[in-house]
Amino acid sequence: MAKVESTETVRTAAPRGLEDSLCYFDGRFVPMAEAKVSVATHALNYGTGCFEGIRAYWSAEREQLYVLKLREHYERFARSCRMLKIRLQLSVDELCATTLELIRQNGYRSDLYVRPLAFKSTPTIKLMLRDVADQLAIFAQPFGNYVDVSSGLNVCVSPWQRISDNAIPARAKVTGAYINSALAVDDALEAGFDEAIFLTEDGHVSEGSSCNVFLLRNRTLVTPPVSADILEGITRDAVMQLARDVLGLEVIERDVDRSELYTADEVFFCGTGVQVSPVTRVDGRAIGTGAPGEVTGRLQQAYFRAVRGEDPRYSSWLESVY
Ligand code: PMP
């Protein structure tokens, strides 16, 4: 993977869609249509890739686009890559700079989702991680809400277990692991739910299919620990900070039983995609009053203010694009 080379295709208007956008691929900014791989690619056959999901928020008031926790995402990306022995040719600083440049070159002025993807690329049948070449791509697209953030989600506890750290490292954001999430969320949708919550192999609450989970019990916020086979969410950290700073809540990381979900005062999900989303039903049981919780609402509001640059206390979370 070479360093950034400038392209001659600098855009004058934002792309009409993903296919019309520029992406970073193998050291250059190229039209999306040119960023192609062979069907024999190792990662396509075996799921040997690492990725990130990063959001950027547009502030119409400030005419500025803010990338949220950019460095934290690339630090996790680098850790995931180490786990899969993917050699990133760009440092975390260079990945951040390349991402900002990619957004600028596309001329985006709206909420965005940015997807970095590093993967084993050699067309080899052999199942190994070492001595397999790596490729890096980063693309970005306009993005709104991933789930409904206002009315409250109706979720189930999934019959699929969360992958355990000794099967596929849960704290690495590796592509193959998302079979686990896809099975759980697809099953949930088939059964009429909006989302699924995984239990660990030993029966404790782990996380949602693409998000971490929090419960409010007696004015204390509780979330499963990093040893519960969760992805160590960046939004999870942000929410814990907001809960302590803005709401003055105690936050505890500890094992959570399934039945605590049913009896919690409030439950919510958090993650880059889902943002902060209230959960109002679990396995057919209403949570609290059955309406989105008051604490969840206040946390969601604090989060949305922070990510759009409206709370100066959290300006260090944001990287300005323009
Ligand atoms: N768990 C899983 C399985 C996820 O895919 C995500 C989304 N990246 C999260 C948790 C939340 O992580 P983050 O807040 O860093 O987006």
Boltz pocket constraint, residues with backbone or C-beta under 6 A from the ligand:
constraints:
  - pocket:
      binder: B
      contacts: [[A, 53], [A, 181], [A, 207], [A, 208], [A, 209], [A, 210], [A, 211], [A, 212], [A, 230], [A, 231], [A, 232], [A, 233], [A, 234], [A, 235], [A, 236], [A, 270], [A, 271], [A, 272], [A, 273]]
      max_distance: 6.0
